């Protein structure tokens, strides 16, 4: 005995091959010793978790037919280990071994493995994995054997030492049992009561003479006891059974010759029982008996006939009743037809408005677009006033058309709620500012009170804008100069947001209050000299109900406020969008486990809601669209979502398109995202200004839809071609004499080069991973993964690994062996390095050393 790694080694537990020794130990797992270099590789639960069930190895044998396969005896079963790829297969008592504790293992001349265990001697077939167990009843002095007490004698005999002495035998002299025993029934129990022939009419003859057993429905718990007709060694027989029609799968009963079935439902079944011989081979002689459980009285055929007759009578009575009811309904149908005609007329009217509004959008756009362009060229004051009037009234018509379209979409069920997380306080503040100028022009005291307990909610900004905007527009329109209009927000019960719009106008007569939400209804002229379309409040009510909210109106005769609209919307509170670094670290998904790729994402930065909706309609069928109303919000959403492409307007509040483009191109997270600028000014100076900011493309307004779609598609296709080229270059194996370029000169990217430089500086550090790379590059793990995935189409972890393998090819060309190369490029396991190298280049490091280094 010698000590190695503090573990006991038995000389019989050595397998030698060329310049390597494989050694099993009792405590430190499996050792692989390189005789030439003296290096020892250790395989156990510390170096390879899960490779062995235990590190207590009690012997090993090399498979004579598969040199790479080792058979290893352990305290917890037999292990078949492939030395090359370290795949293993575990055999235990579930695979019919007598015991999991294997003390010794040896190989006979016929190729069988013999295992000494705590519960007998086991012969194991390496190919079929068949097991034959020999115990005291087969002539052994005892069932328990000792560790390492196994010998292969020169004449082919095997010797095993146990607690009761040595067992020496010739394994080739052991004959396999070829006898095919039959099965006979010994006992039948019905409802746990033994049944004998003639003692009960249930069993008119001996059970073994019957082919069919018929029983009433209440005698349906059966126990069959049986035995295999093998008398030399009956304790070695095992049994299985199946009840066809109840459980069609074979049930392995082991040595227990009992089959029990509880509460069998009425039906026809076939019981089949099979046994093995002493060698464990299943006998083709199967005992069969048909079992019939008779149905109860209420489930017989004539009982079902009575049921059918009763059901038929009930149907006849119901038929007569239905005829009578139909006669009564005919009168109601006549009235319903009249109502249906009115409904159809209303649908025709709504469809007409929907169609005409669609037709009006095109000419209005052709009026608005030239007017906008003329404002850039005509500078005289009166010309500017005329163009402003054209623009103002055109926009008003577009708003009315949009409202009609929304009503049509609500009726068709196509208008849906799209909630987003945001600051309701800021949104309402911006909306109030848009009405401030109109209030000042009419000298109306316009106030806004925010009593919300929380700031952030989930809400549909577009629909909330229409709801509150229509209510405020009506309040300002019907309030005379010097009056007051107030908007109040507060939280309440039930959970949600309450919106109150109050004004000091002339109020609404009580008899007209129930009618003001009807479509196209207007207050009588004598009550007010203001006219409208009659669809604003109707649209508000439809939108509120689409939210599952409510709206009410009051017009008290003697009160400070003459008209009070109250809207309740079931908005849910949302968490604050800012996240601390610690929270981001715990909540962000791992870079390699981000959601799978879907459609490309486009960020649309456009302050004109109408144009944004038009572009959304043009691109939504092929892309996911994210919208931002100004440059600052666009930059925030670009950082948060890292879209595949950004379309931005040139002129916007807070931050224009040029400044946004410059900021995006100078930021580490977004510098790779292509940007398309939109502008109504087509001059050379404006185009040069946009392109100088780093924009990838430039489109002037008005533009053709097909042109926008083609430009977007071309930019995204160029990105995909870049990713495909990078992936091909990363997986291409270099040949001798060729410079091994990880990043081609023609496709050099500053960000990727920075990543390669950092990985190269930490090349031999196996602990350098995605988290460390993200920390050194100054980005979150999630944003780093998204950017790398966008640039080359690979997860960050694969990029690091492929870079290491690319550098490994250089070292292999320089003459380093596989193990040296593995440690130089940061792999802690040469075997794992070989596996990764083969997966990427489809050739092992050894084969590449032999062929690749010479070209």
Buried (B, 14 or more C-beta within 10 A) or exposed (E): EEEBBEBBBBEBBBBEEEEBBBBBBBBBBBBBBEEEEEEEBBBBBEEBEEBBBBBBBBBBBBBEEEEEBBBBBBBBBBBBBBBEEBEBEBBBEEBBBBBBBBBBBBBBEEEBBBBBBBBBBBBBEBEEEBBBBBBEEBEBEEBBBBBBBBBBEEEEBBBBBBEEEEBEBEBEEBEEBEEBBBBBBEBBBBEEEEBEBEEEEBBEEEBEEBEEBEBEBEBBBBBBBBBBBBEEEBEBBBBBBBBBBBEEEEEEBEEEBBBEBEEBEBEEBBBBBBBBBBBBBBBEBBBEBBBEBBBEEEEEEEEEEEEEEEEEEEEEEEEEEEEEEEEEEEEEEEEEEEEEEEEEEEEEEBEEBBEEBEEBBEEBBEBBBEBBBBBEEEEEEEEEEBBEEBBEEBEEBBBBBBBBBBBBBBBEEEBEEEBEEBBBBEBBEEBBEEBEEBBEEBEBEBEBEBEBEBBBBBBBBBBBBBBBBBBBBBBBBBBEEEBBBBBBBEBEEEEBBBBBBBBBBBBBEEEBBEEBBEBEEBBEEEBBEBEBBBBBBBBBBBBBEBBEBBBEBBBEEEEEBBBBBBBBBEBEBBEEEEBEEEEBEEEBEEBBEBEEEEEBBBBBBBBBBBBBBBBBEBBEEEBBBBBBBBBBBBBEBBEEBBBBBBBBBBEBEBBBBBBBBBBBBEEBBBBBBBBBBBBBBEEEEBBEBBBEBBBBBBBBBBEEEEEBBEBBBEBBEEBEEBBEBBBEBBBBBBBEEEEEEBBEEEEEBEBBEEBBEBBEEBBEEBEBBBBBBBEBBEBBBBBBBBBBBBBBBBBBBBBBBBBBBBBBBBBBBEEBBBBEBBBBBBBEBBBEBBBBBBEBBEBBBBEBBEEBBEE
